[in-house]
């Protein structure tokens, strides 16, 4: 497939592939969850860039959008729930460093050898006029409308669950105009406004 691409696209695939691998390695080298999160996001965005160079813009957009939102949510939850502030305190990211390094390197070598030595199929026919539509039909078939409805229903469920789980907000604490001198908390304590 790379032989069908212009020279700039081949160079982009090689450069972004290297960046993706380097950022993936950084996930296990950095010493905090927050840094590992952003290293993983960098790796996924490099993969999205590779998809753009391979003339697959829809998959690139979905990958970038999905991974950016996922990593942002992970960072928010780390700030909210981790015992150390925002996951920035030094910690090890692996539990069996030697074993995981051996397995990771072995899998990388095996996959790389497989990619470069296997006989890849050649394309039959012409490139479709609308690859996004073709991909959607291939994945969803006749179920596209059902999946769209389910997606909206799931999103509404997430919003409703969040609203119902949040019993109190800033307007409950400081009044409708946010002008109370002290918060009306059910449990005393906390910081003054």
C-alpha positions as CSV (number, residue, x, y, z in Angstrom):
1,X,0.0,0.0,0.0
2,X,2.9,2.4,0.7
3,X,4.1,2.1,-2.9
4,X,0.8,3.7,-4.0
5,X,1.3,6.8,-1.9
6,X,3.3,10.0,-2.8
7,X,6.7,10.4,-1.3
8,X,5.5,12.9,1.4
9,X,2.9,10.4,2.6
10,X,5.5,7.6,2.9
11,X,7.8,10.0,4.8
12,X,4.9,11.0,7.1
13,X,4.0,7.4,7.8
14,X,7.6,6.5,8.7
15,X,8.0,9.6,10.9
16,X,4.7,9.3,12.6
17,X,5.2,5.6,13.1
18,X,8.5,6.3,14.9
19,X,6.8,9.0,17.0
20,X,4.0,6.6,17.9
21,X,6.4,3.9,19.0
22,X,8.5,6.4,21.0
23,X,5.5,7.8,22.7
24,X,4.2,4.3,23.5
25,X,7.6,3.4,25.1
26,X,7.4,6.7,27.1
27,X,4.1,5.5,28.6
28,X,6.2,2.9,30.5
29,X,9.2,5.1,31.1
30,X,7.7,8.3,32.6
31,X,7.1,8.3,36.4
32,X,3.5,9.5,36.8
33,X,0.1,8.6,35.6
34,X,-0.5,12.1,34.1
35,X,2.6,12.0,32.0
36,X,1.8,8.4,30.9
37,X,-1.7,9.6,29.9
38,X,-0.3,12.4,27.7
39,X,2.4,10.1,26.2
40,X,-0.4,7.6,25.3
41,X,-2.4,10.4,23.7
42,X,0.6,11.5,21.7
43,X,1.0,7.9,20.4
44,X,-2.7,7.7,19.4
45,X,-2.6,11.1,17.7
46,X,0.5,9.9,15.7
47,X,-1.6,6.9,14.6
48,X,-4.3,9.3,13.5
49,X,-1.8,11.2,11.5
50,X,-0.7,8.0,9.8
51,X,-4.3,7.3,8.9
52,X,-4.5,10.8,7.3
53,X,-1.4,10.0,5.3
54,X,-2.9,6.7,4.2
55,X,-5.9,8.7,2.9
56,X,-8.3,7.4,5.6
57,X,-9.6,10.7,7.0
58,X,-12.8,9.3,8.6
59,X,-10.8,6.7,10.6
60,X,-8.2,9.4,11.5
61,X,-10.9,11.7,12.8
62,X,-12.6,9.0,14.8
63,X,-9.3,7.9,16.3
64,X,-8.2,11.4,17.2
65,X,-11.6,12.4,18.7
66,X,-12.1,9.2,20.6
67,X,-8.6,9.1,22.1
68,X,-8.5,12.8,22.9
69,X,-11.7,12.6,24.8
70,X,-10.7,9.3,26.6
71,X,-7.4,10.7,27.7
72,X,-8.9,14.0,28.9
73,X,-11.5,12.1,30.9
74,X,-8.7,9.9,32.4
75,X,-6.8,13.1,33.4
76,X,-9.9,14.6,35.0
77,X,-10.6,11.4,37.0
78,X,-7.0,11.3,38.1
79,X,-7.2,14.8,39.4
80,X,-10.5,14.0,41.2
81,X,-9.8,10.6,42.7
82,X,-6.1,9.9,43.0
83,X,-4.5,10.2,46.3
84,X,-1.5,12.1,44.9
85,X,-2.3,15.4,43.1
86,X,-3.2,14.7,39.5
87,X,-1.1,11.6,39.3
88,X,2.0,13.7,39.2
89,X,3.9,12.1,42.0
90,X,6.6,9.6,41.0
91,X,5.4,6.0,40.7
92,X,6.3,3.0,38.7
93,X,4.0,2.3,35.7
94,X,4.8,-1.4,35.5
95,X,4.7,-4.2,38.1
96,X,7.0,-6.8,36.4
97,X,9.5,-4.5,34.6
98,X,11.8,-7.2,33.3
99,X,9.1,-9.6,32.3
100,X,7.0,-7.0,30.6
101,X,10.0,-5.6,28.7
102,X,10.9,-9.0,27.4
103,X,7.3,-9.8,26.3
104,X,6.9,-6.3,24.8
105,X,10.1,-6.5,22.8
106,X,9.4,-10.0,21.7
107,X,5.9,-9.1,20.5
108,X,7.3,-6.0,18.7
109,X,9.9,-8.0,16.9
110,X,7.4,-10.7,15.9
111,X,4.9,-8.2,14.6
112,X,7.5,-6.2,12.7
113,X,9.0,-9.3,11.1
114,X,5.4,-10.4,10.2
115,X,4.6,-7.0,8.6
116,X,7.7,-6.9,6.5
117,X,7.8,-10.5,5.4
118,X,4.2,-11.5,4.7
119,X,2.7,-11.4,1.2
120,X,0.2,-8.5,1.4
121,X,-2.8,-8.8,-0.9
122,X,-3.1,-6.4,-3.9
123,X,-6.1,-4.2,-4.3
124,X,-8.8,-5.4,-6.7
125,X,-10.9,-2.7,-8.3
126,X,-10.7,1.0,-7.9
127,X,-10.8,3.2,-4.8
128,X,-14.4,4.0,-3.8
129,X,-15.6,7.5,-4.4
130,X,-16.8,7.7,-0.7
131,X,-14.7,5.5,1.5
132,X,-16.5,6.8,4.6
133,X,-19.9,5.6,3.4
134,X,-18.4,2.3,2.2
135,X,-16.8,1.8,5.7
136,X,-20.1,2.6,7.5
137,X,-22.0,0.1,5.3
138,X,-19.4,-2.6,5.8
139,X,-19.3,-2.2,9.5
140,X,-23.0,-1.5,10.2
141,X,-24.8,-2.9,7.2
142,X,-28.5,-2.3,7.6
143,X,-28.2,-1.5,11.3
144,X,-26.9,2.1,10.9
145,X,-30.2,3.7,12.1
146,X,-30.4,1.4,15.1
147,X,-26.8,2.2,16.1
148,X,-27.4,6.0,15.7
149,X,-30.5,5.8,18.0
150,X,-28.6,3.6,20.5
151,X,-25.7,6.1,20.5
152,X,-28.0,9.0,21.4
153,X,-29.8,6.9,24.0
154,X,-26.5,5.9,25.6
155,X,-25.3,9.6,25.7
156,X,-28.6,10.7,27.3
157,X,-28.2,7.9,29.9
158,X,-24.7,9.1,30.8
159,X,-25.9,12.7,31.2
160,X,-29.0,11.6,33.2
161,X,-26.9,9.3,35.4
162,X,-24.4,12.1,36.1
163,X,-27.2,14.6,37.0
164,X,-28.9,12.1,39.3
165,X,-25.6,11.2,41.0
166,X,-24.8,14.8,41.7
167,X,-27.1,15.6,44.6
168,X,-25.6,19.0,45.4
169,X,-23.8,21.6,43.3
170,X,-22.4,25.1,43.8
171,X,-25.9,26.7,43.7
172,X,-27.0,24.4,46.6
173,X,-23.9,25.3,48.6
174,X,-23.8,29.1,48.2
175,X,-27.5,29.9,47.3
176,X,-29.1,30.6,43.9
177,X,-27.2,33.9,43.6
178,X,-23.9,32.4,45.0
179,X,-23.9,35.2,47.6
180,X,-24.0,33.2,50.9
181,X,-21.1,34.0,53.2
182,X,-20.6,30.4,54.1
183,X,-21.5,27.2,52.2
184,X,-24.6,25.3,53.4
185,X,-22.8,21.9,53.6
186,X,-24.5,18.9,55.2
187,X,-21.2,18.1,57.0
188,X,-19.3,21.0,58.6
189,X,-15.8,21.7,57.5
190,X,-14.2,22.6,54.3
191,X,-12.6,25.8,53.1
192,X,-14.3,29.2,53.4
193,X,-15.2,30.8,50.1
